Amino acid sequence: MSNEHITLTAGDAEVDVLPGNGGRVGGLRVAGRELLRQGERFGCFPMVPWCGRIRDGRFLDGAVVRQMPLNAPPHAIHGTARDGAWKVARVTGDEAVITYDLVEPWPYTGRVTQVVRLAADSLSLTMAVETYETSFPAQIGWHPWFNRNLGGEGAQDVRVDFTPGWQEERGEDHLPTGERIEPLPGPWDDCFGMPDGVDVTLTWPGQLELKVSSREEWVVVYDEQEAAVCVEPQTGPPNGLNSLPRLVTPLEPLEATTVWSWRRL
């Protein structure tokens, strides 16, 4: 794993980009306070070329069944790019562009480009998957681990607020059944539909409010762990390579953006 460590700054915000560790954002500090759970598996990692679980690690490409390694048995989870080393294309004071060439076990050639752009009050993450050869189904998403508590005297745990259009019913295998239901109260490890775009607000009372937004209409919220809360914008639901494939073609890449904007309280 490359130890390359890029730090971008804007105002009193700092973000760490770790190309060698799966192209993840390793940390985000606002006024010196770390918002992301620390550790080599945490921060915020890109989910590409798929998001969440693929049932039994299998998906159909036309009539061909493709098998991915079962890294979350009995399923395959969160894509392959988080396990690879990304290359640095360009860095300025407040922006980094990194790339990853898709390799085995993913059966198609393609390139992922991620742009990390920091402003004094926001972080923007943009990803694109492109191919010059065979078309293939793909998904893009991000998996941030936000610290449940930011520390400091009397600090309260984060509150998560959002108004989804529906919740994907979750089967016993943790995958959407295909039915849409009225949103249930948490705790969650669930996918929600937000047809007007992802819009989720995290509030650390008395400290910070952070809004996760995206034009995509799917978000997974995972808050079953004590240390952190995950709010994951993505281009389709879990198992989406089977249920709702988005095609990457030589003429049409798949692109997505999420913006996290914050204000002090």
C-alpha positions as CSV (number, residue, x, y, z in Angstrom):
1,M,0.0,0.0,0.0
2,S,1.4,3.4,-1.0
3,N,1.8,5.8,1.9
4,E,1.1,8.8,-0.3
5,H,-0.9,11.2,1.7
6,I,-2.4,14.4,0.2
7,T,-3.8,17.1,2.4
8,L,-6.0,19.8,0.9
9,T,-6.9,23.0,2.8
10,A,-9.5,25.7,2.4
11,G,-10.3,28.2,5.2
12,D,-10.3,26.2,8.5
13,A,-11.1,22.9,6.7
14,E,-8.6,20.2,5.9
15,V,-9.1,16.9,4.0
16,D,-6.7,14.0,3.7
17,V,-6.8,11.9,0.4
18,L,-5.2,8.5,0.5
19,P,-4.7,7.3,-3.1
20,G,-2.8,4.1,-2.0
21,N,-5.5,3.0,0.4
22,G,-8.4,2.5,-2.1
23,G,-8.6,6.2,-3.1
24,R,-10.3,7.0,0.2
25,V,-10.7,10.3,2.0
26,G,-8.9,9.5,5.2
27,G,-10.0,12.5,7.2
28,L,-12.0,15.7,7.2
29,R,-11.3,18.3,9.9
30,V,-13.3,21.5,10.4
31,A,-11.7,23.9,12.8
32,G,-9.4,21.1,14.0
33,R,-12.3,18.7,14.8
34,E,-12.2,15.3,12.9
35,L,-15.5,14.4,11.4
36,L,-14.6,11.0,10.0
37,R,-13.9,7.8,11.9
38,Q,-10.2,7.1,11.8
39,G,-8.5,3.8,10.7
40,E,-7.4,2.2,7.5
41,R,-10.8,0.7,6.7
42,F,-12.8,3.9,7.6
43,G,-12.7,7.5,6.5
44,C,-14.8,7.6,3.3
45,F,-14.1,5.1,0.6
46,P,-15.4,5.0,-3.0
47,M,-17.8,2.2,-3.9
48,V,-17.1,1.3,-7.5
49,P,-17.9,-0.5,-9.8
50,W,-20.7,-1.5,-7.6
51,C,-22.3,-0.4,-4.3
52,G,-23.3,-2.5,-1.3
53,R,-23.9,-6.2,-1.8
54,I,-24.3,-8.3,-4.9
55,R,-26.4,-11.4,-4.2
56,D,-24.1,-14.4,-4.1
57,G,-21.5,-12.3,-5.8
58,R,-23.2,-12.9,-9.2
59,F,-24.6,-10.6,-11.8
60,L,-25.8,-11.0,-15.4
61,D,-24.2,-9.2,-18.3
62,G,-26.5,-10.1,-21.1
63,A,-26.6,-13.9,-21.0
64,V,-23.2,-14.2,-19.2
65,V,-23.1,-14.8,-15.5
66,R,-20.2,-13.0,-13.8
67,Q,-18.9,-14.1,-10.4
68,M,-17.2,-11.7,-8.0
69,P,-15.2,-12.9,-4.9
70,L,-17.5,-13.3,-1.8
71,N,-15.8,-10.8,0.4
72,A,-18.9,-10.6,2.6
73,P,-20.1,-14.2,2.4
74,P,-22.5,-15.2,0.9
75,H,-22.3,-11.9,-1.0
76,A,-19.8,-9.6,-2.7
77,I,-19.7,-6.1,-1.2
78,H,-18.7,-2.5,-2.1
79,G,-16.8,-3.0,-5.4
80,T,-13.1,-3.5,-6.0
81,A,-11.6,0.0,-6.2
82,R,-11.4,0.4,-2.4
83,D,-8.9,-2.6,-2.4
84,G,-6.6,-1.0,-5.0
85,A,-3.9,1.7,-5.2
86,W,-5.1,4.8,-7.1
87,K,-2.7,7.0,-9.1
88,V,-2.4,10.8,-8.6
89,A,-3.3,12.7,-11.8
90,R,-3.2,16.2,-10.4
91,V,-3.0,18.1,-7.1
92,T,-3.5,21.8,-6.2
93,G,-4.0,23.4,-2.8
94,D,-7.7,22.6,-2.7
95,E,-8.2,19.8,-5.3
96,A,-6.9,16.3,-6.0
97,V,-7.7,14.2,-9.0
98,I,-6.9,10.5,-8.7
99,T,-7.5,7.5,-11.0
100,Y,-7.9,3.8,-10.8
101,D,-7.8,1.3,-13.7
102,L,-10.3,-1.5,-13.2
103,V,-8.5,-4.9,-13.0
104,E,-9.2,-8.5,-12.0
105,P,-11.5,-9.7,-10.5
106,W,-13.6,-7.1,-12.4
107,P,-14.0,-8.7,-15.9
108,Y,-13.9,-5.5,-17.9
109,T,-11.4,-2.8,-18.6
110,G,-12.2,0.7,-17.6
111,R,-11.0,3.7,-15.7
112,V,-12.4,5.4,-12.6
113,T,-11.5,9.1,-12.0
114,Q,-12.3,10.7,-8.7
115,V,-12.1,14.5,-8.1
116,V,-11.8,15.7,-4.5
117,R,-12.5,19.4,-4.2
118,L,-12.4,21.3,-0.9
119,A,-14.0,24.7,-0.1
120,A,-14.1,26.5,3.2
121,D,-17.6,25.2,3.9
122,S,-18.0,22.1,1.7
123,L,-16.3,19.0,0.2
124,S,-17.3,17.9,-3.2
125,L,-16.5,14.3,-4.5
126,T,-17.1,13.4,-8.1
127,M,-16.5,10.1,-9.7
128,A,-16.7,8.9,-13.3
129,V,-16.3,5.4,-14.8
130,E,-15.4,5.2,-18.5
131,T,-14.5,2.5,-20.9
132,Y,-12.9,2.5,-24.4
133,E,-13.8,-1.1,-25.1
134,T,-16.7,-3.3,-23.9
135,S,-19.8,-1.8,-22.4
136,F,-20.6,-3.0,-18.8
137,P,-23.0,-2.4,-16.0
138,A,-21.7,-0.4,-13.0
139,Q,-22.5,1.7,-10.0
140,I,-20.9,4.6,-8.2
141,G,-21.2,5.5,-4.5
142,W,-19.4,6.7,-1.4
143,H,-19.2,5.1,2.0
144,P,-18.3,7.8,4.7
145,W,-18.0,6.8,8.3
146,F,-19.0,10.0,10.2
147,N,-18.0,10.1,13.9
148,R,-21.1,9.6,16.1
149,N,-19.6,12.0,18.6
150,L,-17.1,14.8,17.9
151,G,-15.8,15.0,21.4
152,G,-15.4,18.0,23.6
153,E,-17.1,19.0,26.8
154,G,-20.7,18.0,26.9
155,A,-20.7,16.8,23.3
156,Q,-23.9,15.1,22.1
157,D,-24.2,12.3,19.6
158,V,-25.1,13.1,16.0
159,R,-28.7,13.3,14.8
160,V,-29.6,12.1,11.3
161,D,-32.5,13.8,9.6
162,F,-33.9,13.0,6.2
163,T,-37.3,12.6,4.5
164,P,-37.1,9.7,2.0
165,G,-39.8,8.9,-0.6
166,W,-39.6,5.2,0.3
167,Q,-37.5,2.5,1.9
168,E,-36.3,-0.6,0.0
169,E,-37.8,-3.5,1.9
170,R,-34.8,-5.5,3.2
171,G,-34.9,-9.3,3.0
172,E,-33.3,-11.8,5.5
173,D,-30.3,-11.8,3.2
174,H,-29.8,-8.1,3.8
175,L,-30.7,-7.3,0.2
176,P,-33.7,-5.3,-1.2
177,T,-36.6,-7.6,-2.0
178,G,-37.8,-5.3,-4.8
179,E,-40.7,-4.0,-2.7
180,R,-40.9,-0.3,-1.6
181,I,-42.3,0.3,1.9
182,E,-43.0,3.3,4.1
183,P,-39.8,4.4,5.8
184,L,-39.3,2.6,9.2
185,P,-37.6,4.1,12.3
186,G,-33.9,3.2,12.9
187,P,-31.5,1.8,13.6
188,W,-30.9,1.2,10.0
189,D,-28.7,-0.7,7.5
190,D,-31.1,0.2,4.8
191,C,-31.5,1.7,1.4
192,F,-33.9,4.7,0.8
193,G,-35.2,6.4,-2.3
194,M,-35.0,10.1,-2.5
195,P,-36.5,11.0,-5.9
196,D,-35.6,14.6,-5.7
197,G,-31.9,13.8,-4.9
198,V,-30.1,12.7,-1.8
199,D,-30.6,15.2,1.0
200,V,-29.5,14.1,4.5
201,T,-28.6,16.4,7.4
202,L,-26.3,15.3,10.2
203,T,-26.4,17.6,13.3
204,W,-23.9,17.4,16.2
205,P,-25.9,19.6,18.6
206,G,-24.1,22.9,19.5
207,Q,-21.2,22.0,17.2
208,L,-21.8,21.5,13.5
209,E,-24.5,20.8,10.9
210,L,-23.4,18.9,7.8
211,K,-25.6,18.2,4.8
212,V,-24.9,15.3,2.5
213,S,-26.5,15.9,-1.0
214,S,-26.4,14.4,-4.4
215,R,-28.5,14.4,-7.6
216,E,-28.6,10.6,-7.3
217,E,-31.8,9.2,-5.7
218,W,-30.5,6.4,-3.6
219,V,-28.9,6.5,-0.2
220,V,-28.0,3.8,2.3
221,V,-28.0,4.8,6.0
222,Y,-26.1,2.6,8.4
223,D,-26.1,3.5,12.0
224,E,-25.9,0.2,13.8
225,Q,-22.3,0.7,15.0
226,E,-21.5,2.6,18.2
227,A,-18.6,4.7,16.8
228,A,-19.9,6.0,13.5
229,V,-22.9,6.7,11.3
230,C,-22.7,6.1,7.5
231,V,-24.7,8.1,4.9
232,E,-24.0,6.6,1.5
233,P,-25.2,8.3,-1.7
234,Q,-25.2,5.9,-4.7
235,T,-26.4,5.6,-8.3
236,G,-28.6,2.6,-7.5
237,P,-29.7,0.2,-4.7
238,P,-27.7,-2.7,-3.3
239,N,-27.7,-5.6,-5.8
240,G,-28.3,-2.9,-8.5
241,L,-26.1,-4.6,-11.0
242,N,-28.9,-7.2,-11.2
243,S,-32.0,-5.1,-10.4
244,L,-31.2,-1.7,-11.9
245,P,-28.0,-1.8,-14.0
246,R,-26.5,1.4,-15.3
247,L,-24.5,0.9,-18.5
248,V,-21.0,2.3,-19.1
249,T,-20.4,2.6,-22.8
250,P,-17.5,4.0,-24.9
251,L,-19.8,7.0,-25.7
252,E,-21.3,7.4,-22.2
253,P,-19.4,7.2,-18.9
254,L,-21.2,6.9,-15.6
255,E,-20.8,10.0,-13.4
256,A,-21.9,11.0,-10.0
257,T,-21.2,13.7,-7.4
258,T,-21.9,14.2,-3.7
259,V,-21.4,17.4,-1.9
260,W,-21.0,17.7,1.9
261,S,-21.7,21.3,3.1
262,W,-21.4,22.4,6.7
263,R,-22.0,25.3,9.0
264,R,-21.1,25.9,12.7
265,L,-23.7,25.9,15.3
